[in-house]
Amino acid sequence: SIQVFLQKADGALDFKNSISAEFKSSTLAQFFALYSTKCNIQLSLLQDLKFIVEFANHTTFVIRKWDNERGWKTMQTRIKGLFMEAKRENPREENFEVWVKMGDVTKDRVLQDEW
C-alpha cells in the first residue's frame, strides 16, 4: 500500500508516522489543516505542498491551498494510478512512498538548474 510521509518543520521527513488513511479520505482544506497540526506549522504559512511520488521516479505534484477540490481529487487519482501501475510491474514490492513537503517548488528548480 501507499505510505504517505510528511516533512517536519525542521525539514526532515517523518518516516515513523505514515498518514496514508488521512491522505485518502481528506478534503484539500482538511489535508492542509492536518499538515499544519502534525508538523506544528501555522496554517497561514502553508501556501502549497509538494507531493513526491518516490516509487514513480519522483514524479512531483504541487497543490496550492487555494486550489479547488477537483484538482485535489485529480492528484489523488493520479497517485493511485501510479501506484497501481507500479504494483503491476513489481507485484512483490511493498514499499510505495509519497513524500509531502512544504514550500515553493521554484527553489527546487533553481537547484536543478545549478546542478
Residue frames as a rotation matrix with the C-alpha (Angstrom) as fourth column:
SER 1
0.571 0.821 0.000 0.00
0.821 -0.571 0.000 0.00
0.000 0.000 -1.000 0.00
ILE 2
0.155 -0.460 0.874 0.97
0.318 -0.815 -0.485 3.64
0.935 0.353 0.020 -0.31
GLN 3
0.177 -0.194 -0.965 2.76
0.969 -0.139 0.206 5.20
-0.174 -0.971 0.164 2.65
VAL 4
0.470 0.061 0.881 2.49
0.379 -0.915 -0.139 8.99
0.797 0.399 -0.453 2.93
PHE 5
0.077 -0.566 -0.821 5.15
0.991 -0.050 0.127 10.81
-0.113 -0.823 0.557 4.97
LEU 6
0.910 0.324 0.258 5.26
0.339 -0.941 -0.016 14.50
0.238 0.102 -0.966 5.90
GLN 7
-0.203 -0.939 0.278 8.20
0.527 -0.344 -0.777 16.86
0.825 -0.011 0.564 6.06
LYS 8
0.357 0.271 -0.894 8.53
0.931 -0.183 0.317 18.23
-0.078 -0.945 -0.317 9.59
ALA 9
0.993 0.083 -0.083 9.25
0.086 -0.996 0.034 21.85
-0.080 -0.040 -0.996 10.50
ASP 10
0.347 -0.936 -0.062 12.97
-0.281 -0.167 0.945 21.05
-0.895 -0.311 -0.321 10.77
GLY 11
0.093 -0.256 -0.962 13.00
-0.984 -0.169 -0.050 19.89
-0.150 0.952 -0.268 7.14
ALA 12
-0.892 -0.428 0.143 13.33
-0.417 0.903 0.103 16.15
-0.173 0.032 -0.984 7.85
LEU 13
-0.173 0.831 -0.528 10.75
-0.581 0.347 0.736 13.65
0.796 0.434 0.423 6.65
ASP 14
-0.254 0.199 0.947 8.84
-0.913 0.274 -0.302 11.87
-0.320 -0.941 0.112 9.42
PHE 15
-0.399 0.009 -0.917 9.21
-0.607 0.747 0.271 8.24
0.687 0.665 -0.292 8.34
LYS 16
-1.000 0.021 -0.014 7.81
0.024 0.621 -0.784 6.96
-0.008 -0.784 -0.621 11.65
ASN 17
-0.405 0.903 -0.141 4.27
0.143 -0.089 -0.986 8.23
-0.903 -0.419 -0.093 11.10
SER 18
-0.929 0.163 0.333 2.51
0.344 0.044 0.938 7.49
0.139 0.986 -0.097 7.83
ILE 19
-0.530 0.794 -0.296 -0.71
-0.263 -0.487 -0.833 9.38
-0.806 -0.364 0.467 7.22
SER 20
-0.998 0.054 0.036 -1.96
0.053 0.378 0.924 7.28
0.036 0.924 -0.380 4.31
ALA 21
-0.358 0.931 -0.072 -5.55
0.933 0.353 -0.074 6.91
-0.044 -0.093 -0.995 5.55
GLU 22
0.090 0.355 -0.930 -5.88
0.399 -0.869 -0.293 10.65
-0.912 -0.345 -0.220 6.17
PHE 23
-0.750 -0.421 -0.510 -4.46
-0.293 -0.479 0.827 11.43
-0.593 0.770 0.236 2.71
LYS 24
-0.911 0.382 0.153 -7.03
0.360 0.560 0.746 9.19
0.199 0.735 -0.648 1.04
SER 25
-0.161 0.955 -0.249 -10.05
0.979 0.186 0.083 10.43
0.126 -0.230 -0.965 2.99
SER 26
-0.223 0.036 -0.974 -9.44
0.565 -0.809 -0.159 14.16
-0.794 -0.586 0.160 3.49
THR 27
0.851 0.389 0.352 -10.55
0.524 -0.580 -0.624 17.19
-0.039 0.716 -0.697 1.57
LEU 28
0.140 -0.820 0.556 -7.96
0.541 -0.406 -0.736 19.71
0.829 0.404 0.387 0.44
ALA 29
0.240 0.013 0.971 -8.68
-0.555 -0.819 0.148 22.03
0.797 -0.574 -0.189 3.37
GLN 30
0.954 0.144 0.261 -8.60
-0.297 0.531 0.793 19.12
-0.025 -0.835 0.550 5.82
PHE 31
0.637 -0.770 -0.038 -5.25
0.727 0.617 -0.302 17.93
0.256 0.165 0.952 4.50
PHE 32
-0.035 -0.643 0.765 -3.65
0.133 -0.762 -0.634 21.38
0.991 0.080 0.112 4.85
ALA 33
0.484 0.281 0.829 -5.03
-0.739 -0.377 0.559 21.61
0.469 -0.883 0.025 8.40
LEU 34
0.990 -0.139 -0.026 -3.69
0.136 0.889 0.437 18.12
-0.038 -0.436 0.899 9.17
TYR 35
0.300 -0.933 0.197 -0.27
0.678 0.063 -0.732 19.02
0.671 0.353 0.652 7.80
SER 36
0.066 -0.205 0.977 -0.26
-0.353 -0.920 -0.169 22.18
0.933 -0.334 -0.133 9.89
THR 37
0.746 0.322 0.583 -1.16
-0.648 0.152 0.746 20.29
0.152 -0.934 0.322 13.06
LYS 38
0.934 -0.356 -0.039 1.13
0.358 0.925 0.123 17.28
-0.008 -0.129 0.992 12.57
CYS 39
0.161 -0.938 0.306 4.14
0.821 -0.045 -0.570 19.41
0.548 0.343 0.763 11.62
ASN 40
0.278 0.021 -0.960 3.48
0.816 -0.533 0.225 22.24
-0.507 -0.846 -0.166 14.07
ILE 41
-0.863 -0.445 0.237 3.45
0.498 -0.679 0.540 24.89
-0.079 0.584 0.808 11.34
GLN 42
-0.408 0.742 -0.532 0.95
-0.129 -0.624 -0.770 27.73
-0.904 -0.246 0.351 11.26
LEU 43
0.108 0.568 0.816 -1.68
0.775 0.466 -0.427 27.07
-0.622 0.678 -0.390 8.62
SER 44
0.873 0.260 -0.412 -1.35
0.028 -0.871 -0.491 30.65
-0.487 0.417 -0.768 7.37
LEU 45
0.047 -0.949 -0.312 2.31
-0.668 -0.262 0.697 29.94
-0.743 0.176 -0.646 6.47
LEU 46
-0.498 -0.170 0.850 1.42
0.341 0.864 0.372 26.98
-0.798 0.475 -0.372 4.24
GLN 47
-0.113 0.431 -0.895 0.70
-0.749 -0.629 -0.209 28.10
-0.653 0.647 0.394 0.71
ASP 48
0.505 0.246 -0.827 1.44
-0.775 0.552 -0.308 24.94
0.381 0.796 0.470 -1.24
LEU 49
0.289 -0.380 0.878 2.51
-0.497 0.725 0.477 21.36
-0.818 -0.574 0.021 -0.73
LYS 50
-0.050 -0.429 -0.902 4.66
-0.970 0.234 -0.058 19.23
0.236 0.872 -0.428 -2.96
PHE 51
0.647 0.311 0.696 3.84
-0.453 0.891 0.023 15.52
-0.613 -0.330 0.718 -3.29
ILE 52
-0.196 -0.802 -0.564 6.84
-0.980 0.178 0.088 13.49
0.029 0.570 -0.821 -4.42
VAL 53
0.853 0.507 0.120 5.86
-0.499 0.862 -0.093 10.03
-0.151 0.019 0.988 -5.63
GLU 54
0.034 -0.968 0.247 9.08
-0.814 0.117 0.568 8.23
-0.579 -0.221 -0.785 -4.78
PHE 55
-0.158 -0.064 0.985 8.08
0.127 0.988 0.085 4.93
-0.979 0.139 -0.148 -6.41
ALA 56
0.673 0.412 0.615 7.32
0.667 0.023 -0.745 6.64
-0.321 0.911 -0.259 -9.75
ASN 57
-0.073 -0.848 0.525 10.72
0.935 -0.242 -0.261 8.19
0.348 0.471 0.810 -10.47
HIS 58
-0.601 -0.149 -0.785 9.99
0.630 -0.692 -0.351 11.02
-0.491 -0.706 0.510 -8.04
THR 59
-0.346 0.619 0.705 7.03
0.625 -0.408 0.666 12.27
0.700 0.671 -0.245 -10.06
THR 60
-0.843 -0.064 -0.533 6.01
0.473 -0.560 -0.680 15.51
-0.255 -0.826 0.503 -8.36
PHE 61
0.028 0.892 0.452 2.62
0.740 -0.322 0.591 17.16
0.672 0.318 -0.669 -7.93
VAL 62
-0.966 -0.239 -0.102 2.09
0.248 -0.728 -0.639 20.58
0.078 -0.643 0.762 -6.36
ILE 63
0.044 0.999 0.023 -1.20
0.826 -0.050 0.561 21.50
0.562 -0.005 -0.827 -4.75
ARG 64
-0.809 -0.274 0.520 -1.94
0.035 -0.906 -0.422 25.01
0.587 -0.323 0.742 -3.53
LYS 65
-0.847 0.456 -0.274 -4.11
0.348 0.086 -0.934 25.83
-0.402 -0.886 -0.231 -0.54
TRP 66
-0.323 0.744 -0.585 -6.47
-0.496 -0.659 -0.565 27.84
-0.806 0.107 0.581 -2.71
ASP 67
-0.900 0.037 -0.433 -6.84
-0.368 0.467 0.804 25.13
0.232 0.883 -0.407 -5.41
ASN 68
0.033 0.992 0.118 -10.24
-0.983 0.011 0.185 23.52
0.182 -0.123 0.976 -5.80
GLU 69
0.144 0.123 0.982 -11.39
-0.592 0.806 -0.014 20.07
-0.793 -0.579 0.189 -4.69
ARG 70
0.970 0.240 -0.036 -11.43
-0.164 0.538 -0.827 18.81
-0.179 0.808 0.561 -8.26
GLY 71
0.397 -0.905 -0.153 -7.69
-0.620 -0.141 -0.772 19.44
0.677 0.401 -0.617 -8.56
TRP 72
-0.224 -0.407 0.885 -7.11
-0.952 0.286 -0.109 17.71
-0.209 -0.867 -0.452 -5.21
LYS 73
0.481 0.506 0.716 -9.14
-0.353 0.859 -0.370 14.65
-0.802 -0.075 0.592 -6.25
THR 74
0.922 -0.198 -0.332 -7.39
-0.295 0.195 -0.935 14.56
0.250 0.961 0.121 -9.64
MET 75
-0.028 -0.989 0.145 -4.00
-0.876 -0.046 -0.481 14.49
0.482 -0.141 -0.865 -7.94
GLN 76
-0.129 0.048 0.990 -5.13
-0.761 0.636 -0.130 11.69
-0.636 -0.770 -0.045 -5.60
THR 77
0.827 0.511 0.236 -6.43
-0.214 0.674 -0.707 9.70
-0.520 0.534 0.667 -8.58
ARG 78
0.672 -0.643 -0.368 -3.15
-0.499 -0.025 -0.866 10.15
0.548 0.766 -0.337 -10.47
ILE 79
-0.300 -0.775 0.556 -1.10
-0.950 0.189 -0.249 8.99
0.088 -0.603 -0.793 -7.48
LYS 80
0.211 0.463 0.861 -3.39
-0.493 0.811 -0.315 5.96
-0.844 -0.358 0.399 -7.15
GLY 81
0.966 0.159 -0.202 -2.90
-0.248 0.366 -0.897 5.23
-0.068 0.917 0.393 -10.86
LEU 82
0.188 -0.974 -0.127 0.88
-0.781 -0.070 -0.620 5.44
0.595 0.215 -0.774 -10.50
PHE 83
-0.288 -0.220 0.932 0.62
-0.852 0.502 -0.145 3.05
-0.436 -0.836 -0.333 -7.54
MET 84
0.632 0.611 0.477 -1.49
-0.317 0.766 -0.559 0.55
-0.707 0.202 0.678 -9.49
GLU 85
0.835 -0.382 -0.397 0.97
-0.384 0.113 -0.917 0.63
0.395 0.917 -0.052 -12.39
ALA 86
-0.152 -0.948 0.280 3.99
-0.897 0.014 -0.442 0.20
0.415 -0.318 -0.852 -10.09
LYS 87
-0.062 0.213 0.975 2.27
-0.725 0.661 -0.190 -2.66
-0.685 -0.719 0.113 -8.25
ARG 88
0.915 0.403 0.031 1.54
-0.250 0.623 -0.741 -4.43
-0.318 0.670 0.671 -11.54
GLU 89
0.561 -0.773 -0.296 5.17
-0.489 -0.021 -0.872 -4.06
0.668 0.634 -0.389 -12.62
ASN 90
-0.624 -0.780 -0.044 6.53
-0.352 0.330 -0.876 -5.21
0.698 -0.531 -0.480 -9.24
PRO 91
0.339 0.921 -0.192 3.91
-0.218 0.275 0.936 -7.37
0.915 -0.275 0.294 -7.51
ARG 92
0.291 -0.277 -0.916 6.25
0.801 0.594 0.076 -8.33
0.522 -0.756 0.395 -4.66
GLU 93
-0.690 -0.555 0.465 7.22
0.272 -0.794 -0.544 -4.74
0.671 -0.249 0.699 -3.86
GLU 94
0.159 0.746 -0.647 5.71
0.948 0.068 0.311 -3.45
0.276 -0.662 -0.696 -0.64
ASN 95
-0.245 -0.374 -0.894 7.39
0.674 -0.729 0.121 -0.05
-0.697 -0.573 0.431 -0.30
PHE 96
-0.129 0.302 0.944 5.41
0.848 -0.460 0.263 2.66
0.513 0.835 -0.197 -2.11
GLU 97
-0.216 -0.077 -0.973 6.18
0.825 -0.547 -0.139 6.04
-0.522 -0.833 0.182 -0.56
VAL 98
0.323 0.272 0.907 4.83
0.609 -0.793 0.021 9.52
0.724 0.546 -0.421 -1.20
TRP 99
-0.457 -0.546 -0.703 6.73
0.878 -0.406 -0.255 12.35
-0.146 -0.733 0.664 0.47
VAL 100
0.579 0.684 0.444 4.87
0.695 -0.699 0.172 15.57
0.428 0.209 -0.879 1.22
LYS 101
-0.461 -0.794 -0.397 6.97
0.880 -0.466 -0.089 18.69
-0.114 -0.391 0.913 1.54
MET 102
0.565 0.644 -0.516 6.04
0.607 -0.748 -0.268 22.29
-0.559 -0.162 -0.813 2.16
GLY 103
-0.078 -0.628 -0.774 7.06
0.053 -0.778 0.626 25.33
-0.996 0.008 0.094 0.22
ASP 104
0.657 0.257 -0.709 7.53
-0.566 -0.452 -0.689 26.77
-0.497 0.854 -0.151 -3.21
VAL 105
0.667 -0.367 0.648 8.98
0.506 0.862 -0.032 24.50
-0.547 0.349 0.761 -5.88
THR 106
0.926 -0.347 0.151 10.82
-0.082 -0.575 -0.814 27.32
0.369 0.741 -0.561 -7.63
LYS 107
0.410 -0.810 0.419 13.67
-0.846 -0.166 0.507 26.85
-0.342 -0.563 -0.753 -5.14
ASP 108
0.280 -0.263 0.923 13.98
0.092 0.965 0.247 23.24
-0.956 0.016 0.294 -6.32
ARG 109
0.889 0.064 0.453 14.01
0.453 0.023 -0.891 24.34
-0.067 0.998 -0.009 -9.95
VAL 110
0.737 -0.668 0.102 16.90
-0.644 -0.740 -0.195 26.70
0.206 0.078 -0.975 -9.20
LEU 111
0.164 -0.686 0.709 18.83
-0.633 0.478 0.610 23.89
-0.757 -0.548 -0.356 -7.54
GLN 112
0.514 0.070 0.855 18.18
0.455 0.822 -0.341 21.60
-0.727 0.565 0.390 -10.51
ASP 113
0.972 -0.147 0.182 19.40
0.084 -0.509 -0.857 24.31
0.218 0.848 -0.482 -12.91
GLU 114
0.491 -0.830 0.264 22.57
-0.871 -0.458 0.177 24.76
-0.026 -0.317 -0.948 -10.87
TRP 115
0.353 -0.324 0.877 23.21
-0.190 0.894 0.407 21.02
-0.916 -0.310 0.254 -10.78
